[in-house]
Amino acid sequence: MKAHTIPLLVILTLTVLTSCKKEIKTEIPVKTYPNLAKAEWFIGEWGNKSAEGELTERWKKENDSVYFGESYFVVGEKDTVFGEHVSLEDKNGKLSFIVTVPGQNDELPVTFVMTSSTDNQIVFENPKHDYPSKIVYKKVGNDSLVAEIFGVKKGKVASEKFLMAKR
C-alpha cells in the first residue's frame, strides 16, 4: 500500500464513522381511554319490534375518545315519536353519557356520569335530573342488551326497560 493512500483511507473511515449519528427516536405516547373501552360492546345497531312500534339504537366510534349514538322510536310505517342523540365521551378520566333530546330541556344536552361498571354493565347517573336520573346498560350476550332508565316522573318513582337485539 502506498504511503499517501493510508491518510486517505483514515480520512474516509473517520468521515464514515462521524457521519453515522445515532438516531434518537422520540415516540409520542398514545393516549388511551380505558373507560370508553368498557363500552365498546355498545357499537353497532340494536333494536326491538313490539306491538307499540320499533325501537332502534345505533352506536358508532366517532374518534378515540367519543362514541356517538342515536335512538328513535317509530310507530306505524314512518311516524317517529321519540328520538335522541347521545355522545359517550371519555373526558379527564371520566366517562360521560351526554344526551340531547329534541323538544326537551330547551334542546340543551344533559350529562350523566358513569358511577359504576363491570364487564357486562355500565351505570350512568345525574341526581339533579328528574327523569331519568339513572341509566343502566346491561350486556346480556354478544347479540342482546337491556337499557333501563330510573327516576321520578310526574312526582312518582318510575322506570322503563328496553330489551334490544343486535341487528
Backbone torsions as a table, in degrees:
resi	resn	phi	psi	omega
1	MET	NA	137.1	-178.7
2	LYS	-76.3	151.8	-176.3
3	ALA	-65.5	-33.9	-177.9
4	HIS	-77.9	-14.5	178.0
5	THR	-82.7	-22.8	179.9
6	ILE	-65.0	-50.4	177.7
7	PRO	-59.6	-35.8	178.9
8	LEU	-65.0	-41.7	178.5
9	LEU	-64.8	-40.1	178.3
10	VAL	-65.4	-43.1	-179.8
11	ILE	-63.6	-43.2	179.0
12	LEU	-64.2	-43.1	-180.0
13	THR	-63.3	-45.3	178.6
14	LEU	-63.8	-38.4	179.2
15	THR	-63.4	-45.3	-180.0
16	VAL	-64.1	-44.6	-177.9
17	LEU	-66.0	-40.2	-178.7
18	THR	-77.7	-23.1	179.1
19	SER	-81.7	-15.2	178.2
20	CYS	-87.5	89.2	178.9
21	LYS	-87.7	147.3	177.0
22	LYS	-74.0	124.8	-179.1
23	GLU	-80.4	127.3	179.1
24	ILE	-100.8	119.7	179.9
25	LYS	-99.1	129.5	174.0
26	THR	-114.0	116.1	-179.6
27	GLU	-91.1	134.8	176.0
28	ILE	-81.5	123.2	-178.7
29	PRO	-64.1	137.0	178.7
30	VAL	-85.9	124.2	179.7
31	LYS	-80.4	130.7	178.4
32	THR	-110.3	158.4	-178.6
33	TYR	-127.2	79.7	-174.5
34	PRO	-62.5	-31.8	178.9
35	ASN	-68.3	-38.9	178.1
36	LEU	-67.8	-36.7	178.8
37	ALA	-60.1	-27.2	178.0
38	LYS	-63.6	-22.8	-178.0
39	ALA	-102.8	14.2	-177.6
40	GLU	-58.1	-28.6	179.8
41	TRP	-70.2	-8.6	173.9
42	PHE	-68.7	-31.3	-171.8
43	ILE	-56.7	131.4	178.5
44	GLY	127.3	-171.4	178.3
45	GLU	-111.6	131.8	-178.4
46	TRP	-124.4	154.3	178.3
47	GLY	-168.6	171.8	178.9
48	ASN	-155.1	129.9	175.3
49	LYS	-105.4	134.3	176.7
50	SER	-141.2	179.5	178.5
51	ALA	-63.4	-28.4	-179.4
52	GLU	-76.4	-27.6	-177.8
53	GLY	156.2	-161.7	-177.6
54	GLU	-124.8	125.0	177.3
55	LEU	-99.1	131.9	176.8
56	THR	-130.7	135.7	175.8
57	GLU	-133.9	126.9	-179.0
58	ARG	-120.7	134.6	176.8
59	TRP	-126.6	138.2	174.9
60	LYS	-140.9	157.4	177.3
61	LYS	-82.8	115.8	-180.0
62	GLU	-78.4	-46.5	175.7
63	ASN	-161.1	-168.2	-175.4
64	ASP	-64.2	-22.5	-176.4
65	SER	-118.2	4.5	-176.4
66	VAL	-140.4	132.8	167.1
67	TYR	-109.0	143.9	178.9
68	PHE	-115.7	133.0	179.1
69	GLY	-129.6	153.0	173.3
70	GLU	-142.6	142.7	176.7
71	SER	-137.6	151.1	178.9
72	TYR	-155.1	155.4	-179.9
73	PHE	-121.6	124.6	-176.9
74	VAL	-114.5	130.3	176.4
75	VAL	-108.4	135.6	-179.3
76	GLY	70.6	-146.1	-176.5
77	GLU	-77.4	-47.0	-173.1
78	LYS	-146.0	18.8	-175.9
79	ASP	-92.7	96.8	179.3
80	THR	-79.0	115.9	-176.9
81	VAL	-99.4	-13.5	179.3
82	PHE	-155.1	141.3	176.5
83	GLY	-154.0	152.4	177.5
84	GLU	-152.8	156.5	175.5
85	HIS	-118.1	136.3	-177.1
86	VAL	-128.5	137.9	173.7
87	SER	-118.5	120.9	177.8
88	LEU	-102.0	108.7	-170.0
89	GLU	-123.9	136.8	174.9
90	ASP	-99.8	102.8	-178.8
91	LYS	-121.3	125.8	176.9
92	ASN	51.0	39.6	177.0
93	GLY	79.3	7.5	178.2
94	LYS	-120.8	135.1	178.8
95	LEU	-93.1	125.4	-178.9
96	SER	-119.4	138.6	176.6
97	PHE	-106.0	105.3	-172.2
98	ILE	-110.2	114.4	-172.8
99	VAL	-110.2	135.1	172.5
100	THR	-124.3	123.7	-179.3
101	VAL	-119.9	119.0	177.5
102	PRO	-56.2	134.8	178.3
103	GLY	83.3	1.3	178.7
104	GLN	-126.5	150.1	174.0
105	ASN	54.9	35.5	-178.6
106	ASP	54.7	32.7	179.7
107	GLU	65.4	12.1	-180.0
108	LEU	-89.6	146.5	179.1
109	PRO	-70.5	148.9	175.3
110	VAL	-115.9	130.0	-176.4
111	THR	-104.1	131.7	173.8
112	PHE	-117.5	132.1	-177.0
113	VAL	-102.4	140.8	178.1
114	MET	-63.4	125.6	179.2
115	THR	-107.5	-20.5	175.4
116	SER	-161.1	158.6	177.4
117	SER	-158.1	149.9	170.7
118	THR	-132.9	-175.4	177.6
119	ASP	-62.6	-27.4	-173.8
120	ASN	-119.0	8.0	-178.5
121	GLN	-153.8	139.8	174.3
122	ILE	-132.4	132.8	-179.1
123	VAL	-115.6	129.9	177.2
124	PHE	-119.2	139.7	-179.0
125	GLU	-139.1	149.2	171.7
126	ASN	-145.0	91.4	-176.2
127	PRO	-63.7	-16.0	179.4
128	LYS	-82.8	-13.2	-179.3
129	HIS	-94.9	138.6	-176.2
130	ASP	-73.0	-60.2	-177.8
131	TYR	-144.1	120.1	-6.7
132	PRO	-82.7	160.4	173.0
133	SER	-110.6	-11.6	-179.7
134	LYS	-142.4	133.8	178.9
135	ILE	-126.7	128.5	-178.7
136	VAL	-125.2	127.8	172.4
137	TYR	-110.1	127.7	178.1
138	LYS	-121.9	126.8	175.4
139	LYS	-85.6	115.8	-179.6
140	VAL	-86.8	-34.3	178.4
141	GLY	-167.6	-177.4	179.2
142	ASN	-65.8	-17.6	-176.5
143	ASP	-118.6	11.1	178.6
144	SER	-154.2	151.5	177.1
145	LEU	-148.4	164.9	176.1
146	VAL	-127.2	128.9	173.2
147	ALA	-110.0	130.9	178.5
148	GLU	-127.1	142.6	175.9
149	ILE	-124.3	145.7	-177.3
150	PHE	-136.0	153.1	175.6
151	GLY	162.5	-160.7	179.5
152	VAL	-113.0	119.8	-177.5
153	LYS	-121.1	118.8	-178.7
154	LYS	54.4	42.1	176.3
155	GLY	81.7	-0.1	-178.0
156	LYS	-123.3	145.3	175.5
157	VAL	-64.7	131.4	-176.7
158	ALA	-142.8	160.6	174.8
159	SER	-153.8	157.6	176.2
160	GLU	-139.6	147.2	-179.8
161	LYS	-123.5	134.3	-179.1
162	PHE	-123.4	108.7	177.1
163	LEU	-86.4	132.2	-177.9
164	MET	-138.4	143.3	176.4
165	ALA	-111.6	148.2	179.0
166	LYS	-72.4	139.4	-179.8
167	ARG	-106.6	NA	NA
